[in-house]
Amino acid sequence: MRIISPVPMAIFYFLLGSLLIYFATRHVGANGLTFLSYFFVAFAAYDFFVGIRLLLMRKTIKKMQDK
């Protein structure tokens, strides 16, 4: 089983979060604030949170490998 590095996964989550923010702004521009726009923003926030946690995990792994 191949383990994927946290950095590419973090980049993926940041890109996904950015895409969801783009969809949310387009949706708000067309329809105003609706449940779907809040849904997009909530998932984008979650994706950014996961991306940051993956970067922090990478830092922790690197620190453990140096010891």
N, C-alpha and C positions, 0 to 999 in steps of 0.2 A: 504494500500500500504506500502510495506516494503522499508525503505531507507537503501542503502548499504553504509557502512563506506568508507571514502575516502582512507584509508590505503590499503585495499585489492584491490581497483580499481587501485591505484598507483602501487602496486606490479604487477598487471596484465599488465599494460602499460609498465612497465620496462621489464618484461619478453617478451612481444610482440616486443618491440624495440630491445632487445637482439637477438631474433630469426630472425628478419629482417636483422640485421647486419651480423649474421651468413650466411644467404642466400646471402647477397650482396658479402661477401668475397668469398664464394664458386662460385658465378657467375662470379666474376672478375677473379678468378683463372682459370676458364674453358674457358671463352669467352672474357676476357679483359673488358675494360670500355665501357659499352653500356648504352643505355637509361634505360634499366631495372635495372641495378645496381644503377644508380642515383635515380631511383624511389624507390628502397628498402631503400637507405640511407635517402632519404627525408622523407619517412614515419616513419623510425626509429627515426629520429630527432624529428619529430612531437610527436611520442609516448613518448619519453623521456621528452619533454617539458610538455606534459599533465600530466605525472607522477609527475614531480616536482611541477606543479601548484596544483595538488591534495594534495601533502604533505604540501604545504604552506597553503592551505585551511584548512587542518586538524589542523594546528597550530593556525590559526585564530579562528576556531570554539572552540578549547580548551581554548583560551584566553577569548572568549566571555562567555563561560560557567563558568569560574572561577570568573567573576565579579558579 
